[in-house]
Amino acid sequence: MQDYLSLTRHIYTGMPFLMSEATWAQLSAEEQAVIAEAAEEAKLFGRDLVQEQEISAIEQLGQQMEVNELAPEEVARMREAVAPVVDKFAADIGADVMDAARAELEAMR
């Protein structure tokens, strides 16, 4: 087993809620609203659950190794270093998707 764990928080694995456009179009406005509300509720619940599980896992790992939290300056340096890669792929997936992803990430921080 390794001696150190550095919490870089450089990965976020989102779980999108997807439905076929044809199926969505067959639903009434009321059904769409219910599904959208349930999806938002599930997103928040899932996010809280994952954060609780992460805290527990880090506590357990801390009993077996030294856990290090990166300084904010180091996190900023890492973000700056990967900015060109992010920008490259942002052009491929579209500004609207990237703006939405950035807003979600910022809300979680």
C-alpha positions in Angstrom: 0.0 0.0 0.0 1.2 3.5 -0.7 2.2 5.8 2.1 0.6 9.1 0.9 -2.6 10.2 -0.7 -2.8 13.7 -2.2 -6.3 15.1 -2.6 -6.0 16.8 -6.0 -9.7 16.9 -6.7 -8.9 17.1 -10.4 -11.6 14.7 -11.6 -15.3 15.0 -11.5 -17.4 12.2 -12.9 -20.9 13.4 -13.5 -23.7 11.1 -14.2 -26.0 12.7 -16.8 -29.7 12.1 -16.8 -30.6 11.1 -20.4 -33.8 10.4 -22.2 -34.5 10.0 -25.9 -35.9 13.2 -27.5 -38.7 11.1 -29.0 -39.8 9.7 -25.6 -39.5 13.2 -24.0 -41.7 14.7 -26.8 -44.4 12.1 -26.1 -44.7 13.2 -22.5 -47.2 15.9 -21.4 -45.8 19.2 -20.0 -46.8 18.1 -16.6 -45.0 14.8 -16.9 -41.9 16.6 -18.2 -42.0 18.9 -15.2 -42.3 16.0 -12.8 -39.4 14.2 -14.4 -37.2 17.4 -14.5 -38.0 18.1 -10.8 -37.2 14.5 -9.8 -33.9 14.6 -11.8 -32.9 17.8 -10.0 -33.7 16.3 -6.6 -31.8 13.1 -7.5 -28.8 15.1 -8.6 -28.6 17.0 -5.3 -29.2 13.8 -3.3 -26.6 11.9 -5.2 -24.1 14.7 -4.9 -24.6 14.8 -1.1 -24.3 11.0 -0.9 -21.0 10.9 -2.9 -19.6 13.7 -0.7 -20.4 11.7 2.5 -18.9 8.6 1.0 -15.8 10.5 0.0 -15.3 11.9 3.5 -15.7 8.4 5.0 -13.3 6.9 2.6 -10.7 9.6 3.2 -11.0 9.1 7.0 -10.5 5.4 6.6 -7.5 5.9 4.3 -6.1 8.4 6.8 -5.7 5.6 9.3 -3.4 3.7 6.9 -1.5 6.6 5.1 -0.8 10.3 5.3 -3.5 12.3 3.5 -2.4 15.6 2.0 -4.7 18.4 0.9 -3.3 20.6 -1.9 -2.9 24.3 -1.1 -5.2 26.6 -3.1 -2.2 28.0 -4.9 -1.2 24.6 -6.1 -4.8 23.9 -7.3 -4.7 27.2 -9.2 -1.4 26.2 -10.8 -2.8 22.9 -11.9 -5.9 24.5 -13.4 -3.7 27.0 -15.3 -1.6 24.2 -16.6 -4.6 22.3 -18.1 -6.4 25.3 -19.4 -5.2 24.9 -23.0 -6.5 21.3 -23.0 -9.9 22.3 -21.6 -10.1 25.1 -24.1 -9.3 22.7 -27.0 -12.1 20.3 -26.0 -14.5 23.2 -25.1 -14.4 24.2 -28.8 -15.5 20.7 -29.8 -18.4 20.3 -27.4 -19.7 23.9 -27.5 -19.6 26.9 -25.3 -23.1 26.3 -23.9 -22.1 22.8 -22.6 -18.8 24.1 -21.2 -20.6 27.1 -19.5 -23.1 24.7 -17.9 -20.4 22.3 -16.7 -18.3 25.2 -15.3 -21.3 26.6 -13.5 -22.1 23.1 -11.9 -18.5 22.7 -10.9 -18.4 26.2 -9.3 -21.6 25.5 -7.4 -20.0 22.4 -5.9 -16.8 24.2 -4.8 
